[in-house]
Amino acid sequence: KAVLRLSEQLDLLTKRDYTDVPVQRFGPFEAPVYRVDNVYRMRVVIKCRLNKRSRAMFADLHIAFTSGSPSGQKPVLSIDFNPSSL
């Protein structure tokens, strides 16, 4: 449910506030290590030009995603710019 909420938040941001930031999204799909201590991990790869606007978009995405969790549990979102491996 959390990764679907992330996708919805990203769609909302790119269609409303960040129309000038073109993005390509791949996923969501399971992380290489899918479950650790009964915590499930998913991965979404977002391809875009890294500049001031895209960094602001990711900051807003992080705030929007981690602030209002409907289930009471706070999902964890980590953002890795220019990852060394996928």
N, C-alpha and C positions, 0 to 999 in steps of 0.2 A: 504494500500500500504506500509505503514511504517513497519508493522510487517512482511510482505513478504520480504522486504529489509533486515530486521534483520536476518531472516532465511537464506537468501542468504549470508550475511556477515559471519554468524556463519559457514555455510558449507565451505565457502572459507578458513576461518582461520583453521578449523580442518583438511582440506584436504591438505593445503599447508604448513603453518608455525607451526601448533600445532598437528602434526600427533601423537605425544606421549601423548596427552591428550584425553583419551576416554570419550565421553559424550553421555548421553541419553537425548533426547529432547522430551518434551510433550507439545502439543499445536501447534499453538497458539489457544487460546480460550478467550472468553469474560471475563473480570474481574468481580468480584462480583458486583461492582458498575460500570456499563458499560459506562454511560455517565454522565459527570459533567460539567455544564456550556457549553454545546454543544462541549465538548471535549470527544472523544471516547477513551476508555482504553481497552487494550488487555493484555493478560498474556501469557508468555512462561516459562515453568519450565524446567530447565536444571540440570540434575543430573550428578555430576562428583566428583572426589576426589579433595578436596580443598588443593592446595599446591602452591608453588611459580609459577610454569608454568601455572596452571589454572587461577591464579589471573592475570598473565601477559596477558593471552588470553582474559579475560574479560575486562581488561584495553584497549587492542587493539580494541576489539569489540565496546566498548563505544566510543572511538575516531572515528573509522570508521563510526559508525552509526550516530553520531550526527554532524559530520563535513560536509558531502556532501549530503544535501537534495535536490533532483531535483525539488521539488515543490516550493521552496522558504521558506516554513514554516519549522522551526526546530522541529523535533519530540523530545519528552522527553523520555529518557531511564533511569530507575532506576534499580539498581541491588541490590538484597537482598541476602546476604550469610546466610545460615541456617535460613530460615524464620520460625517464630513461628507458622504460620498458612498458609494454602494454600487455 
